[in-house]
Amino acid sequence: MVQVEQGLRYSRTHEWARIEGDVATVGVTDYAQSELGDITYLELPQPGTQVKQGEPMGVIESVKAASDIYSPVSGEVIEANQGVVDAPEKVNQSPYGEAWLVKIRLSDPSEVENLMDATAYEQFLAEEAAAR
Amino acid sequence: MTELKRTPLAERHQQLGARMIEFAGWYMPVQYKGIIVEHQTVRTIAGLFDLGHMGQVEVGGPDALEFLQYVSPNDVARLRPGEAQYSMLLYPNGGVVDDILIYNRPAGDGYFVVVNAANTEKDVAWLNEQRTQRSDLKVDVIDVSDRTGMLAIQGPQAEAILQRLTRADLSEVEYFHAIETDVAGVPAMVARTGYTGEDGFELYFPIEHAVALWDRLLEAGTPDGMLPIGLGARDTLRLEACLPLYGNELSAEITPLEAGLSWVVKFDKGDFIGREALLRQRSEGIPRKLVGFKMVERGGVPRSHCEVQVDGKTVGFVTSGTSSPTLRENIGLALVAREYAGVGRPLDIVIRGRPVRAEQVKTPFYKRAR
């Protein structure tokens, strides 16, 4: 079963954000990694980059497909996880843990309300599955 | 959405937890456990493939040989009973209708042609059209795809695993040869052929036995670590071995000479469809060449249709690309203007709008130790 972690906020494009103060740690969900399959390549925004909620900020590629990574929040990238860029398979192994992607300093904390909580995201996944 | 065609094994794939996709109008498994682990399992142990989507055509009658000589560029006369030959169907302009495998049946009772899933209807229509054109020939063309089951077992342990289910001595079946025998009590044509770059077999049998044969093969190979393999790994395996895929390396717009498959074209065997056009292309100079490359700069995975540049100028396009599980590098094949081809020479692959540096390398990317 696909894991959804409590306490995180989720986007409809399958990114998660852990909000701590005015910083969001961001990654892709377990559902996203399982849909993509073996991840082999990541492109992340460099620290200092301004990102906007809902807009592409990076690229994730598996053996079979390439996909954009959308920023779940707006703000400035303050850290990118070089460890996961060097070992992209970690996204498959630990999407909510070791394989976080970037940390973003929020420019508009109220935007977090646009994201789903774990219960809503589980519901969203169930609806997506039913629609297929 | 139109209803997808299903092989008899669709339910088995779901039970095995496969991720199912649409492929050429079929509902097929793209992966079970993961492309990389499946790929590595075929390279090191063995894998089992459902190939029920592939098409099969029987070509018989007193003039079957003459007909096949006319519609395909390889020399079918060299094919003795129990032998297989890689060939193609060509258009008069030298473009490719499909790439095919022709078996001269072990019993010598006609030819059996295996075609790509996406092209089955087109090929059968094409063959029937040629049959009408050549009313001087007595030949039967019968699409037997609906009643023919097809499985493959591929990998270094394939022979040992398959041997447990048949009395025939598989060590005596040479590469690109086939025998008729029983496998797990099912009458089958067993051929030492495949599409992975590994040793292995392809099995053809009455379709009603597909589930039973799959189950027995899986049961026989599981203790060795054999896995079922989806289309995802089938593609990475064939690409590492540089086996062409119709629609990528071959198409109506690409000739076999451009695709580096001139060995398939036997100009001296007599007339065949496409011969004149290919002779002309050969004498005028083949304008494009299929080359292998690996990415030497970070920038992503090359994919089919990516533009290829040299010094900012478009010189061709990527036909297939992937992240190679064996090499752990990003690799691909590209069709480029001939003057830019050459091992060691650079190419830029345009990935998401950015030229990313690649270097041409010798092909195939992977060759098994024999």
Interface residues (C-beta under 8 A of the other chain):
Chain A: G37 D38 T40 Y41 E43 V59 E61 S62 V63 K64 A66 N92
Chain B: R19 V30 Q31 G34 I35 I36 G232 D235 T236 G300 V301 R303 T322 S323 P325 N330 R352
